Amino acid sequence: MTAEITPTNVTAPVQSAPAASRRDFLIKGGAVGTAALFSTLGHHGVWAAGSDAPEKTEVKIGFIPLTDCASVVMAAELGIDKKYGVKIVPTKEASWAGVRDKLVNGELDFAHVLYGLIYGLQLGTSGPKKDMAVLMNLNHNGQAITLSKKLAEKGAVDGPSLAKLMATEKREYTFAQTFPTGTHAMWLYYWLASAGIDPFKDARAIVVPPPQMVANMRVGNMDGFCVGEPWNHRAIMDGIGITANTTQDVWKDHPEKVLGTSAEFVQKNPNTARAVTAAILEASKWIDAGLQNKLKMAETIAQRSYVNTGVDAINQRILGRYQNGMGKTWDDPDHMKFFNDGSVNFPYLSDGMWFLTQHKRWGLLKSHPDYLAVAKAVNRIDIYKQAAEATKTSLPKSDMRSAKFIDGVVWDGKDPAKYADGFKVKA
């Protein structure tokens, strides 16, 4: 169990749209290219009351102060949302538990949210059971595992050396993640287990909201943590932590945050879901388009209303310029990506299934679910494909993908139950 430290497909029928409603969409939503728009919506779009216009034109999207909220923020800041007939209102949240609660009760329409949190809600393992939707992936990579400077001074600078220290210096070791079913919990547990450390039997796991990680490490509340940027780099800048591994070391091009909402919202507002997805997809493309865009993004999200930190805490790692806090520097080609020719954003079924395998591995699920059926229900590839066509974003050839992890184990989604049961270290 984990302790928490906190501040506190039913759709309207497909039919041809009247010419007037198409003109209305172009006027209200801005031109995305007449041919592309008519191809996208007239061919297989979801229509609401004979119109392709968004049913809800102002939407609240919750976010946590992290670098990977950038595409949501920039869609609003650059006015890309207006092009698709919606107004995105980013709302800053204090914790992932708060994001969960507001998504469930409808205070938020969408959220920049942990992949595993959405799946935890779908199966009732991280809150009230509620049918949810993943509309797109927001980023790949760009998280890290930080160990305290005190551990590093004793020689614990990576998984194997941490295991060696823990075997010789017997005491209670505490590691923090950000939400029980979330991405950071799964990266942390996988990383510890790959070094032979059982994250529950050999250590204590606690939950800390991302912006509070550095402050909690400073006062000695944990020995290590896994969180998104800029908080790992901030720990280095403040002289209290070192980067043991990046999460791309654990799984290259791993999924991370998603654009999440409830299944009910998509059912009632399919055009809004498509429009918001398209706007954030275009913002993702803009961020990855070049150096100047990334620096502009860093300046924007560093502001108090968003991440509330110095630009220098953000702008190095988004360019792949890493340091570990012990004198080592390197350029990482697998740094945080927001678009990468669309490969980042596609909601692969195998990605969602992987989180379920880890929830089963660590005892969050007591029995094997129907992995593929759950992923097909949650990951709304239909909505994503409409948004991708509207933004001229390329699509992968398959809904599944494979990857090799830090321990050499390959995940391909073909036999999830066997995969989940095959780990030496598990609950």
C-alpha positions in Angstrom: 0.0 0.0 0.0 1.1 3.6 -0.5 0.8 6.6 1.7 0.0 10.0 0.2 1.5 13.4 1.0 -0.9 16.0 -0.4 -1.8 19.7 -0.1 -4.9 18.8 0.3 -19.9 4.3 -27.9 -22.9 5.6 -28.6 -22.7 8.3 -31.2 -25.1 10.2 -33.4 -25.7 8.6 -36.8 -23.3 9.3 -39.5 -24.9 11.3 -42.3 -24.1 13.9 -44.9 -23.8 17.4 -43.5 -25.8 20.3 -45.0 -23.7 22.7 -47.0 -24.7 25.5 -44.6 -23.3 23.7 -41.5 -20.0 23.1 -43.3 -19.7 26.8 -44.1 -20.6 27.5 -40.5 -17.8 25.2 -39.3 -15.3 27.0 -41.6 -16.4 30.4 -40.4 -16.4 29.5 -36.7 -13.5 27.1 -36.7 -11.1 28.7 -39.1 -9.9 27.1 -42.3 -8.0 23.9 -41.9 -8.1 23.5 -45.7 -11.5 23.0 -47.3 -10.5 19.8 -49.1 -9.0 18.3 -45.9 -12.0 19.4 -43.8 -14.6 17.9 -46.2 -12.6 14.8 -46.6 -12.3 14.3 -42.8 -15.8 15.1 -41.8 -17.9 14.3 -44.8 -16.3 10.9 -45.3 -16.5 9.3 -41.8 -17.0 12.1 -39.3 -19.4 11.9 -36.4 -22.2 14.4 -36.7 -24.3 15.9 -33.9 -27.7 17.1 -34.8 -26.7 17.4 -38.5 -23.7 19.7 -37.7 -20.0 19.1 -37.4 -19.6 22.2 -35.1 -18.4 21.4 -31.5 -21.3 20.8 -29.1 -19.4 22.6 -26.3 -17.3 25.5 -27.4 -15.5 26.3 -24.1 -13.8 23.5 -22.3 -11.8 23.2 -19.1 -8.7 21.1 -19.3 -7.0 20.3 -16.0 -3.2 20.1 -15.8 -0.5 19.5 -13.3 2.6 21.8 -13.3 4.9 19.7 -15.4 6.8 20.3 -18.7 4.5 17.8 -20.5 1.4 20.0 -20.0 2.9 22.1 -22.8 0.8 21.0 -25.8 -2.4 21.8 -23.8 -1.1 25.2 -22.8 0.2 26.1 -26.2 -3.0 25.1 -28.0 -4.7 27.8 -25.9 -1.8 30.4 -25.8 -1.3 30.3 -29.6 -5.0 30.4 -30.4 -4.9 27.1 -32.2 -8.0 26.1 -30.3 -10.0 28.8 -32.0 -9.1 27.4 -35.4 -11.1 24.3 -34.5 -14.1 26.2 -33.0 -13.3 25.7 -29.3 -11.8 27.7 -26.5 -9.4 25.7 -24.2 -9.3 27.0 -20.6 -6.2 25.3 -18.9 -6.9 24.9 -15.2 -4.0 24.3 -12.8 -4.5 21.4 -10.3 -2.7 20.5 -7.1 -2.5 16.7 -7.3 -3.4 13.8 -9.6 -6.0 12.8 -7.0 -7.6 16.2 -7.6 -7.5 15.7 -11.3 -9.2 12.3 -10.9 -12.0 13.6 -8.8 -12.7 16.5 -11.1 -12.8 14.3 -14.2 -15.2 11.9 -12.4 -17.6 14.6 -11.2 -17.5 16.7 -14.4 -15.7 19.8 -13.1 -13.1 19.2 -15.8 -14.0 18.3 -19.3 -10.6 16.9 -20.2 -7.2 16.6 -18.5 -3.5 16.3 -19.1 -3.4 13.1 -17.1 -1.4 10.0 -16.2 -2.1 7.2 -18.6 -2.5 4.7 -15.8 -4.8 6.9 -13.9 -7.4 6.7 -16.7 -7.1 2.9 -16.8 -7.3 2.8 -13.0 -10.6 4.6 -13.2 -11.9 2.3 -15.9 -11.4 -0.8 -13.7 -12.0 0.9 -10.4 -8.5 0.4 -9.0 -7.7 4.1 -8.5 -11.0 5.5 -7.5 -14.7 5.1 -8.4 -15.2 2.8 -11.4 -16.1 5.0 -14.4 -15.9 4.5 -18.1 -13.1 6.7 -19.4 -11.5 7.7 -22.7 -7.9 8.3 -23.9 -8.1 10.5 -26.9 -4.4 10.9 -27.7 -1.0 10.5 -26.1 0.6 13.9 -25.2 4.3 13.0 -24.9 6.9 10.3 -25.0 9.9 10.1 -22.6 11.2 12.9 -20.4 10.6 11.7 -16.8 13.4 10.5 -14.5 14.3 8.7 -11.3 16.0 10.9 -8.8 18.1 9.6 -5.9 19.0 11.9 -2.9 22.5 13.4 -2.8 23.0 11.6 0.5 22.5 8.2 -1.2 24.8 9.2 -4.1 27.5 10.2 -1.6 27.3 6.6 -0.3 27.7 5.2 -3.8 24.1 4.6 -4.8 23.9 6.3 -8.2 21.9 3.7 -10.2 19.8 0.6 -9.7 22.6 -2.0 -9.0 24.6 0.3 -6.7 21.4 1.2 -4.9 20.6 -2.5 -4.4 24.1 -3.1 -3.0 23.8 -0.2 -0.5 20.3 -1.3 0.6 21.7 -4.8 1.2 24.5 -3.5 3.4 22.9 -0.5 5.1 19.7 -2.0 6.5 17.0 0.6 7.3 13.7 1.6 5.8 14.1 3.2 2.4 11.3 5.4 1.1 10.6 6.1 -2.6 7.9 8.5 -3.9 5.8 8.4 -7.0 2.9 10.6 -8.0 -0.2 8.3 -8.1 -0.8 4.6 -7.3 -1.8 3.4 -10.8 0.1 6.2 -12.7 3.1 6.2 -15.0 5.6 7.3 -12.4 4.7 4.5 -10.0 5.1 2.0 -12.8 8.5 3.4 -14.0 9.8 3.5 -10.4 8.6 -0.1 -9.6 9.9 -1.5 -12.9 13.3 0.2 -12.4 13.6 -1.0 -8.8 12.6 -4.5 -9.7 15.1 -4.6 -12.6 17.8 -4.2 -10.0 16.3 -6.9 -7.8 14.7 -4.5 -5.3 11.1 -5.4 -4.4 9.4 -1.9 -4.3 7.0 -3.1 -1.5 8.9 -5.7 0.5 12.3 -4.0 0.4 11.1 -0.4 0.5 8.2 1.9 1.4 6.3 3.6 -1.4 4.6 7.0 -0.9 2.6 9.3 -3.1 3.6 13.0 -3.4 2.2 15.5 -5.9 4.9 16.5 -8.6 5.5 20.1 -7.5 6.1 19.0 -3.9 8.8 16.4 -4.7 11.8 18.6 -4.4 10.7 20.2 -1.1 9.9 16.7 0.4 13.3 15.4 -0.6 15.0 18.5 0.9 13.5 17.7 4.3 14.3 14.0 4.1 10.9 12.5 3.5 12.2 10.2 0.8 15.4 8.6 -0.6 14.3 8.8 -4.2 11.4 9.6 -6.5 10.1 9.3 -10.0 8.4 12.3 -11.4 8.1 14.4 -14.6 10.3 17.3 -15.5 11.2 19.9 -14.5 11.3 18.5 -11.0 14.2 16.1 -11.5 16.4 18.8 -13.0 15.2 21.2 -10.3 16.6 18.7 -7.7 20.0 18.8 -9.4 19.9 22.6 -9.6 19.1 22.8 -5.9 21.9 20.4 -5.0 19.7 17.8 -3.3 19.4 15.0 -5.9 21.0 13.2 -8.8 19.5 11.6 -11.9 20.0 7.8 -11.6 18.2 7.0 -14.8 15.8 8.6 -17.2 12.5 6.9 -17.9 13.5 6.5 -21.6 16.3 4.3 -20.2 13.5 2.1 -18.8 11.4 2.1 -22.0 12.6 4.1 -25.0 9.7 6.2 -26.4 7.3 5.2 -23.6 3.9 6.7 -23.4 3.4 9.2 -20.6 0.6 11.8 -20.2 -2.6 11.5 -22.2 -5.6 13.7 -23.1 -8.2 12.0 -20.9 -11.9 12.5 -20.5 -14.9 10.4 -19.6 -16.6 8.1 -22.0 -19.8 9.9 -21.3 -18.3 13.2 -22.4 -17.2 11.8 -25.7 -20.6 10.2 -26.3 -22.4 13.5 -25.7 -19.8 15.7 -27.4 -18.0 13.8 -30.1 -17.3 16.9 -32.2 -15.9 18.7 -29.3 -13.7 15.7 -28.5 -12.4 15.7 -32.1 -11.8 19.5 -32.2 -9.9 19.6 -28.9 -7.8 16.6 -30.0 -7.0 18.3 -33.3 -6.0 21.5 -31.6 -3.7 19.8 -29.2 -2.3 17.7 -32.0 -1.5 20.8 -34.0 0.1 22.4 -30.9 2.2 19.3 -30.4 3.4 19.6 -34.0 4.3 23.2 -33.4 6.4 22.5 -30.3 8.5 19.9 -32.1 8.9 22.0 -35.2 12.2 23.7 -34.1 14.5 25.2 -31.5 12.8 28.6 -31.3 9.4 27.0 -30.7 10.7 24.9 -27.9 12.3 27.9 -26.2 9.1 29.9 -26.7 7.2 27.0 -25.1 9.6 26.9 -22.2 9.2 30.6 -21.5 5.4 30.3 -21.6 4.9 27.3 -19.4 7.6 28.5 -16.8 5.2 31.3 -15.9 3.5 31.3 -12.5 0.1 30.4 -13.9 1.6 27.2 -15.3 4.7 25.4 -14.0 6.0 28.3 -11.9 9.7 27.7 -12.1 12.7 29.3 -13.8 13.0 28.8 -17.6 16.4 27.3 -17.0 14.8 24.4 -15.2 12.8 23.5 -18.3 14.8 24.5 -21.4 17.8 22.1 -21.1 16.1 18.7 -20.9 13.5 19.5 -23.6 16.4 19.9 -25.9 18.0 16.7 -24.8 20.8 18.4 -22.8 21.2 16.3 -19.6 23.4 16.3 -16.6 23.2 13.9 -13.7 24.2 16.1 -10.8 27.6 14.4 -10.4 29.5 16.0 -13.3 28.3 13.9 -16.2 26.6 15.6 -19.1 25.2 14.1 -22.3 23.0 14.7 -25.2 20.0 12.4 -25.2 18.3 11.9 -28.6 15.4 10.2 -26.8 14.4 13.3 -24.8 10.8 14.4 -24.3 8.9 14.5 -27.6 5.5 16.0 -28.2 4.9 15.0 -31.9 7.8 13.3 -33.7 5.8 13.0 -37.0 2.7 11.8 -35.1 4.3 8.7 -33.6 4.0 10.3 -30.1 0.3 10.9 -30.2 -1.3 7.8 -31.6 -3.1 5.9 -28.7 -1.7 2.5 -29.3 -3.8 -0.3 -27.8 -0.6 -2.1 -26.6 0.4 1.0 -24.5 -2.8 0.9 -22.6 -2.6 -2.9 -22.1 1.0 -2.6 -20.7 -0.2 -0.5 -17.8 -2.8 -3.1 -17.0 -0.1 -5.8 -17.0 1.8 -3.8 -14.4 -1.3 -3.2 -12.3 -1.8 -6.9 -12.3 2.0 -7.5 -11.5 1.8 -5.3 -8.5 -1.4 -6.5 -7.1 -3.6 -3.6 -8.0 -5.7 -6.0 -10.1 -6.5 -9.3 -8.4 -7.2 -11.2 -11.7 -6.4 -10.8 -15.3 -8.8 -8.4 -17.2 -9.6 -8.8 -20.9 -6.6 -6.7 -21.7 -7.4 -6.0 -25.4 -11.1 -5.4 -24.8 -10.4 -2.8 -22.1 -7.8 -1.0 -24.3 -10.3 -0.9 -27.3 -13.0 0.5 -25.0 -10.7 3.2 -23.5 -8.4 4.3 -26.4 -10.7 6.2 -28.8 -8.7 5.5 -32.0 -11.8 6.6 -34.0 -11.7 10.1 -32.6 -7.9 10.3 -32.9 -8.0 9.3 -36.6 -10.5 12.1 -37.4 -8.3 14.6 -35.7 -5.2 13.2 -37.4 -6.8 13.6 -40.8 -7.9 17.2 -40.0 -4.3 18.1 -39.0 -2.7 16.0 -41.8 -0.9 13.8 -39.2 0.4 10.5 -40.4 -0.9 7.3 -38.8 1.0 4.1 -37.9 0.4 0.9 -39.7 -0.7 -1.0 -36.6 -2.7 -0.3 -33.4 0.0 -2.2 -31.5 3.8 -1.7 -31.1 6.6 -3.5 -29.3 9.5 -2.4 -27.1 12.5 -3.8 -25.2 12.8 -2.7 -21.5 15.8 -1.9 -19.3 15.8 -5.6 -18.1 15.8 -6.9 -21.7 12.2 -8.1 -21.6 10.2 -7.4 -24.8 6.6 -6.3 -24.7 4.5 -6.7 -27.8 1.0 -7.0 -26.5 0.5 -10.5 -27.9 0.1 -12.5 -24.6 -0.5 -9.9 -21.8 -1.4 -12.5 -19.1 1.7 -14.5 -19.7 3.8 -11.3 -19.7 2.3 -10.0 -16.5 2.9 -13.3 -14.7 6.4 -13.8 -16.1 8.3 -11.4 -13.8 10.6 -12.6 -11.1 9.8 -9.7 -8.8 6.1 -9.1 -8.4 3.4 -8.8 -5.8 
